[in-house]
Amino acid sequence: MSGGGRTAVVTGAGSPRGIGRAAADRLARDGWAIAVLDIDADGARATAAEIGRERGVPALGVGVDVSDQASVDAAIAEVEAGLPPIVGLANVAGIASPVPFLNETVESWDRVFAVNARGTFLVTQRVVRGMVERRQGRVVSVSSVAAQRGGGSYSRVAYSASKAAIIGFTRALAREVGEHGITVNAVAPGPVDTDIMGGTLTEERKAALSADTLLKRVGTRDEVAALIAFLLSDEAGWITAATYDINGGLQIS
Ligand code: NAD
């Protein structure tokens, strides 16, 4: 899959300190043309311009609400018109939700599922159609250790359930599209130093979030980005339906 024109679409890549931004940059370093998709359209365009300039690859930033089918359709159509064929998809867009269960509302529950679960479905379905036609593709979606451990750090029931949905989604889709040469995997990060947990993490919060890890530190964006890039790479061709733990050992603590 290396060489030639191939595009990786990364959703949720418009936030400067986010995992998506780091993944897009890492994939550009590996030679992919990059489509940066984010609900923050200005952030998406600025990120794409910067990555294109710094890494010397074609890059396009597009505003999208992943929870909205028409918006997803328009954004992917723009990518298809402007960049080489889409071979890689990283579903990184997501929102957190620290609402305690007894205070949970239908509106907030639905919003978390709309972005984290429906968004992953909509973007993947739109992109996978072309992958099936070309008989080539890699999909990686970001779940969370919260799906496995039931939260425990910041987000609670709705988030954990929506991220668990991504694991089932990944396995079931991998079954359906494997015969077309498409791999589908998930990554389940532990706490990473981004802005999703209500702003930049203080040293105290980092220590609290990492107390149960074996490595006694939170993860970095680049560590998660490297795993995403590997799972989209040629070398990962026999890995499918997998969920990779990347959490400093939190899964056994
Ligand atoms: P982040 O907030 O920096 O990134 C999330 C991005 O998604 C933002 O750029 C945001 O604008 C975008 N987004 C939100 N709603 C959207 C929508 N409707 N349509 C399109 N884009 C939308 O946070 P992050 O930590 O980089 O999170 C990236 C992913 O990693 C998320 O799915 C998150 O749940 C997951 N994750 C994060 C951690 C962590 O500790 N940071 C741990 C496990 C999983």
Residues whose N, C-alpha, C, O or C-beta is under 5 A from the ligand:
A	BS01	NAD	G12 A13 G14 S15 R17 G18 I19 G20 L37 D38 I39 D40 V64 D65 V66 S67 V92 A93 G94 I95 V115 V142 S143 S144 V145 P189 G190 P191 V192 T194 D195 I196
